[in-house]
Amino acid sequence: MTFTARITRSPRPFDPDRGAEARALMPDASSELAEVLEGTGGSSPFLLSLMTRDAVWLDRALSGPPEDAFKAIIADVRALDDPDLADGLRLAKRRVALLTGLCDLAGVWSLEEVTGALSDFADLAVVRAITAMVGAEIRRGKLPGVGKDAIGTTAGLSVLAMGKGGARELNYSSDIDLICLFDESRFAPEDYAEARSAFIRATRKMAAMLSDPTGEGYVFRTDLRLRPDPSVTPVCLSMDAAETYYESVGRTWERAAYIKARACAGDIAAGEAFLQRLKPFVWRKHLDFAAIQDAHDMRLRIREHKGLHGPITLEGHNMKLGAGGIREIEFFTQTRQIIAGGRDPDLRVRGTVEGLARLAAKGWVPEDAAGILTEDYRFHREIEHRLQMINDAQTHDLPKTPEGFERIAALCGRDVAELRDDLRRRLTRIEELTEGFFKPREGGAAPQELSERSQETISGWRNYPALRSDRAVEIFERLKPDLLARLQKAARPDEAIAQFDRFLAGLPAGVQVFSLFNANPQLIDLIVDIAATAPGLALYLGHNSQVFDAVIGGDFFAPWPGRDALTEALAGRLEKLDDYEAKLDDARRWTKEWHFRIGVHHLRDLISADETGAEYAALADAVLNALWPVIVAEFARKHGPPPGQGAALIGMGSLGSERLTAASDLDLIVIYDAAGVETSEGRRPLPSRTYYARLTQALVTAVTAPMPEGRLYEIDMRLRPSGRQGPVATSFEAFQIYQKTEAWTWEHLALTRARPLAGYKALAEAVEAFRRDLLAMPSDPAKVLADVAEMRERIAAAKPAKGEWEAKLGTGRMQDVELLAQAAALIAGDPARQIPAQLAAGERIGWLSAEDSATLGTSYALMWSLQSAARLLTGDVLDLELAGQGGTDFVLRETGAPDIAALADRLQEVSQAAGIVIDNALGRKPSKP
């Protein structure tokens, strides 16, 4: 469809009583088109002047699709010779302005098509200008060591489009914000100063070519002030200097500016590489709610500087910077992106509309709010365009006169009164929506009078590291009334405040965490809940406050996703990272969050103790499955791929039986199959046995080494063949021989809970098949029972119970029941790994009665509930004094006891009963083969 036909079919009406001059310009145009031009010309003197100046070109352009006319302009610019650039670019800009103006007013192009065309032309203008200016420096020999072949990449100078240009959102009369940087690594140290001077000259000349008005007009007003510290730095500086600046003193507004940054001209590859290196500055790895206060302060400074305070008055209202304006929507979007974009790369988009859509899709902005912001952003931008196309002025102010409003209404094709009402409605709702987000939350109701003990605790808070900065104190003082009021609602306020004190004392810094609480009051309830119930978890949070990020992520209280989904999620995260240590640290960060999630779910009675144990085990499985390929790949870089068939990780003990606590370490063994291959093939080949031993050591280091994010787990490999004396990795052949001919009874008992976790699948399946076959082989019940009885005595002597609240050690308690259950599985030749199934195997061979199994199961279930709760509360055997009353109440809830005395009696009762069953069982043989 031709341009003329598309304009005349436009749904947007124009005022037919304006612009007789416009009609005179096109005497042969259809009456419908003449009416469009008449309305346009009458309301926009600037467009009328462009029509007058370029009527012949416009007549030709109107004969086909506007996209073809735009492509022709772009082609003409590309074909310009350098001496003709200044005038040629200005002519092209006039035609782009006229074309986009008509397409915009007639509704032929969407807002995105209009801003995209303006941005594409701006990119090309910058490319042509900077290439010409750097080329001139090269031809004059002012760039040492650089030949003419480097002109195409401007010898390492890169131009970054910032702001609306970077996001391809340029408005009708935009200036362009550029940052010019050069790659200093392309020059010898002694040539640096000369190269720097040449690039500065080229940048200044480029800006002059684009900005300076001539008889032909101008191309774009060019602003170079977004560079680091513009009052003291040159217009073009080295990438190294820029990186140093951002890493040391970069501010939040500069981080926000780089959300939209895009390499648009010069050495694009170097520019994109610079932006890639700057990602850690822009996108913090943790949720960054402190950015809200920074953005709010910036809004206030802008309003103060521009005198934009006070109620909304349409006359003269600034549609960009004023209340409810474009900048409010952009700040809202960018601040939300800064908060969450470090954790979610999907949010790292340049466009405002696309950013809002992504934020809504990820749950960071309500769908209805995103819809309003998007709708009003488009409306504001269209009003902005009409304000600017009246006289090609870089203005954002609404008219101050009735006539001015009539002109804008005519360009919008709307009634004046209707337009005014719509403007006021949209500005007001944007102001209300964004103000509610940015304005700091006021402190809650004053707390009740505090006890002397609590007052003493609180008086020491100002001495903690988290409250050393003025900003941290300011935010915390806003939170403090609400925080204390909530803490005093706990069943025992003094205790809750004392445990919160442990959390606060462990915080290394406070601004981020306090900002997080300020923006998300529900987190205060969570920390109060934890402080009142689980002192160990409160202490953990003090040192790992970043796990709060997971609570804000949206799915913290969603159903458990399962091991496979967790493995896929972690593997996907690690795949996006290039650096090995970064992968290990990210795995720690991710694991902490999920570990915290399980603990909170347990604390809030969302999952049972049994579910908790299974989830902790599934999490460990996922970590090992996702991390093992990463460890192998890193090791293979030096020593080549694993020789033979590879290795498999086998979980033992509680990990094998899929029952971990909050404080469990991981019992592992590594089995490999070199398949006759003697050495690896790599830069530094190793004998197969050495290869797998060192690979296993690499696994242990990757999991246990302290890093910025701490450790993943502690690993215990003492259940490998021959224990501490055996090699850390065992060949499958040697493992089979050992288990068949040399293994002690305790090693076969341990094998009853062995479970392949990760590694080479075929080998893992072979290990499991061997385990089942081995357990199915006839055993000597008398020897097994005698060995178990002896082991029981040794354990009791070496590891006595630590007190009445000991759940694991002691007669009839967890380890005692586990030992008997394993013996039942071994004697029965049953491959079951978990206690109930192993006890059932003992019943089948006539060794245990159903009553015996019930007695043992009752003791084990109670002990497990106590153990699971105690490890969450204090990380060890239950300490009632440390746990406090809140923790004690949690233990009572988990164990079903009415009070602590009743629990103590119940523990004694069930453990004694289980101990008698175990004593009797070890004194008799199974009645069935």
Disulfide bonds with the S-S distance in Angstrom:
none
